[in-house]
């Protein structure tokens, strides 16, 4: 099987995967602009409003929109990987899907007390819209996932789902996700690319706005560089 180079980060708890041999400077620019958008977006508790704020902010920092889409997906007892494949459609080539699958599996198998596990689970809890008061009450939450393809296309996906199994790291790879019954949009997709010349002009402003968050809100996941 073809080996794929991958670099995985948590951006304020959101998963970001770089597929392919991207430069460090490019990664830093994507991470910083995404983090700024995330910190602005979390001020909106409603998932639709937060998505709009997030995308508006990254566009202001130089992300050029190639396409965007929203969907009301139907799924039951599905894994996150399957939901992502259903949501992203042709936006993710096979190599990137393979990298995503291996990366999610690796993260689930990290030590239970690792900072990455704690950060992911805490983020899922913060994104919940219903409390799990009884075992038969579904928990509703959202995941924001970003995959930077080999060609530098940035695929950003937000998915809302329910689970009866509570919030735990196995959400990433177990078939425990279902669509809600509210008949509302539960999938938001943005395909974009970074205008690096534009970002060069505002990089200093972005980093100034981020301040110490650039050190405390970004966490690199110890995923092997060469995935089999």
C-alpha positions as CSV (number, residue, x, y, z in Angstrom):
1,X,0.0,0.0,0.0
2,X,1.2,3.5,-0.8
3,X,2.8,5.4,2.1
4,X,1.4,8.8,2.8
5,X,3.1,11.7,4.6
6,X,0.9,13.2,7.3
7,X,1.1,15.8,10.0
8,X,-1.8,16.1,12.5
9,X,-2.7,19.0,14.8
10,X,-5.5,20.0,17.2
11,X,-6.6,23.6,16.7
12,X,-8.4,24.5,19.9
13,X,-9.6,20.9,20.0
14,X,-10.5,20.6,16.3
15,X,-8.6,18.0,14.2
16,X,-6.5,19.3,11.3
17,X,-4.6,16.9,9.1
18,X,-1.9,17.9,6.6
19,X,-1.6,15.3,3.8
20,X,1.5,15.5,1.7
21,X,4.9,17.2,2.1
22,X,3.9,20.8,2.8
23,X,6.4,23.4,4.0
24,X,6.5,24.5,7.6
25,X,5.7,28.1,6.7
26,X,2.5,27.0,4.9
27,X,1.5,24.8,7.8
28,X,2.0,27.7,10.3
29,X,-0.1,30.0,8.2
30,X,-2.9,27.6,7.9
31,X,-2.8,26.8,11.6
32,X,-2.7,30.4,12.7
33,X,-5.5,31.6,10.4
34,X,-7.7,28.6,11.4
35,X,-7.0,29.2,15.1
36,X,-8.0,32.8,14.8
37,X,-11.3,31.9,13.0
38,X,-12.0,29.2,15.7
39,X,-11.5,31.6,18.6
40,X,-13.9,34.1,16.9
41,X,-16.4,31.4,16.1
42,X,-16.6,29.8,19.5
43,X,-18.3,33.0,20.7
44,X,-21.4,31.8,18.9
45,X,-22.9,28.8,20.6
46,X,-25.3,27.9,17.7
47,X,-23.5,25.6,15.3
48,X,-24.9,27.3,12.1
49,X,-23.8,30.8,13.4
50,X,-20.4,29.5,14.5
51,X,-19.8,27.9,11.1
52,X,-20.7,31.1,9.3
53,X,-18.4,33.1,11.6
54,X,-15.6,30.6,11.1
55,X,-15.7,30.6,7.3
56,X,-16.2,34.4,7.1
57,X,-13.0,34.8,9.3
58,X,-10.8,32.5,7.3
59,X,-11.9,34.2,4.1
60,X,-10.9,37.5,5.5
61,X,-7.4,36.1,6.2
62,X,-7.0,35.1,2.6
63,X,-8.7,31.7,2.2
64,X,-10.2,31.7,-1.4
65,X,-13.4,29.7,-1.6
66,X,-13.4,27.0,-4.3
67,X,-16.8,25.6,-3.3
68,X,-19.1,25.2,-0.4
69,X,-22.1,23.0,0.4
70,X,-24.6,22.2,3.2
71,X,-26.5,19.0,3.5
72,X,-29.1,17.2,5.6
73,X,-27.5,13.7,5.8
74,X,-29.2,10.6,6.9
75,X,-27.1,8.1,8.8
76,X,-27.5,5.6,11.7
77,X,-24.9,3.6,13.7
78,X,-22.2,5.1,11.5
79,X,-18.6,5.9,12.2
80,X,-17.1,9.3,11.9
81,X,-15.0,8.2,8.9
82,X,-18.1,7.0,7.1
83,X,-20.0,10.2,7.8
84,X,-17.0,12.3,6.6
85,X,-16.9,10.3,3.4
86,X,-20.7,10.7,3.0
87,X,-20.4,14.5,3.6
88,X,-17.2,15.3,1.6
89,X,-18.1,13.3,-1.4
90,X,-15.5,13.9,-4.2
91,X,-13.7,16.6,-2.2
92,X,-11.4,14.0,-0.7
93,X,-9.4,11.8,-3.0
94,X,-8.7,8.2,-2.0
95,X,-5.2,8.9,-0.6
96,X,-6.6,11.5,1.8
97,X,-9.4,9.2,2.9
98,X,-6.8,6.6,3.6
99,X,-4.7,9.0,5.6
100,X,-7.8,10.1,7.6
101,X,-8.8,6.5,8.4
102,X,-5.3,5.7,9.7
103,X,-5.0,9.0,11.6
104,X,-8.3,8.5,13.4
105,X,-7.4,5.0,14.3
106,X,-4.0,6.1,15.7
107,X,-5.6,8.8,17.8
108,X,-8.0,6.4,19.4
109,X,-5.1,4.2,20.4
110,X,-3.1,7.0,22.1
111,X,-2.7,6.6,25.9
112,X,-5.9,7.4,27.6
113,X,-4.2,10.1,29.7
114,X,-2.6,11.8,26.7
115,X,-3.1,15.6,26.2
116,X,-4.5,14.9,22.8
117,X,-7.3,12.5,24.1
118,X,-8.2,14.9,26.8
119,X,-8.3,17.9,24.4
120,X,-10.5,16.1,21.8
121,X,-13.0,14.8,24.4
122,X,-13.2,18.2,26.1
123,X,-13.9,19.9,22.8
124,X,-16.7,17.4,22.0
125,X,-18.2,18.1,25.4
126,X,-18.1,21.8,24.8
127,X,-19.9,21.4,21.4
128,X,-22.8,19.4,22.9
129,X,-26.3,20.9,22.7
130,X,-28.1,18.4,24.9
131,X,-27.1,17.0,28.2
132,X,-27.0,13.2,28.6
133,X,-29.2,12.9,31.7
134,X,-30.2,9.3,31.1
135,X,-28.7,6.4,29.2
136,X,-31.4,6.6,26.6
137,X,-31.1,10.3,25.9
138,X,-28.9,11.0,22.9
139,X,-26.1,13.5,23.2
140,X,-25.8,16.0,20.3
141,X,-22.5,17.4,19.4
142,X,-20.4,18.6,16.4
143,X,-16.9,18.0,15.0
144,X,-14.9,20.4,12.9
145,X,-12.4,18.6,10.8
146,X,-9.9,20.1,8.4
147,X,-7.9,18.1,5.8
148,X,-5.2,19.9,3.7
149,X,-4.8,17.9,0.6
150,X,-1.5,17.2,-1.3
151,X,-2.4,20.0,-3.8
152,X,-2.9,22.5,-0.9
153,X,-6.7,22.5,-1.2
154,X,-8.2,23.0,2.3
155,X,-11.2,20.8,3.0
156,X,-13.1,22.0,6.1
157,X,-16.0,20.0,7.3
158,X,-18.4,20.4,10.2
159,X,-20.7,17.6,11.1
160,X,-23.4,17.4,13.7
161,X,-24.5,14.0,15.1
162,X,-26.1,12.2,18.0
163,X,-24.8,9.3,20.1
164,X,-26.3,7.2,22.8
165,X,-22.9,6.1,24.0
166,X,-21.8,9.3,25.6
167,X,-18.8,11.4,24.7
168,X,-15.6,9.5,24.5
169,X,-12.7,9.1,22.1
170,X,-14.2,6.0,20.5
171,X,-16.6,8.4,18.7
172,X,-13.7,8.8,16.2
173,X,-13.8,5.2,15.0
174,X,-16.8,3.3,16.3
175,X,-20.2,3.0,14.6
176,X,-22.1,5.0,17.3
177,X,-23.2,8.1,15.4
178,X,-26.6,8.9,14.1
179,X,-28.2,11.9,12.4
180,X,-30.7,13.9,14.6
181,X,-34.4,13.9,14.0
182,X,-34.7,17.7,13.8
183,X,-34.5,17.6,10.0
184,X,-31.9,20.4,10.1
185,X,-28.6,20.9,8.2
186,X,-26.0,18.6,9.8
187,X,-23.1,18.9,7.3
188,X,-21.2,22.0,6.3
189,X,-18.4,21.8,3.8
190,X,-15.9,24.4,2.6
191,X,-13.2,23.8,0.0
192,X,-10.7,26.6,-0.3
193,X,-7.1,27.5,-0.8
194,X,-4.8,30.0,0.9
195,X,-3.8,33.1,-1.0
196,X,-0.3,33.2,0.3
197,X,0.6,36.6,-1.1
198,X,-2.4,38.1,0.6
199,X,-1.6,36.3,3.9
200,X,1.9,37.6,3.8
201,X,0.5,41.1,4.2
202,X,-1.6,40.3,7.3
203,X,0.5,37.6,9.0
204,X,1.7,40.0,11.6
205,X,-1.8,41.2,12.4
206,X,-3.0,37.6,12.8
207,X,-0.2,36.6,15.1
208,X,-0.7,39.8,17.1
209,X,-4.4,39.0,17.6
210,X,-3.6,35.4,18.6
211,X,-1.0,36.4,21.2
212,X,-0.1,33.5,23.5
213,X,-2.9,31.4,22.0
214,X,-0.5,30.4,19.2
215,X,1.4,28.5,21.9
216,X,-1.4,27.2,24.1
217,X,-4.2,26.4,21.7
218,X,-2.2,24.4,19.1
219,X,-1.2,20.8,19.8
220,X,0.7,18.5,17.5
221,X,-0.5,14.9,17.6
222,X,2.3,12.3,17.7
223,X,1.3,10.5,14.5
224,X,4.1,8.7,12.6
225,X,5.3,10.8,9.6
226,X,5.0,7.8,7.3
227,X,1.7,6.0,7.5
228,X,1.5,2.5,6.1
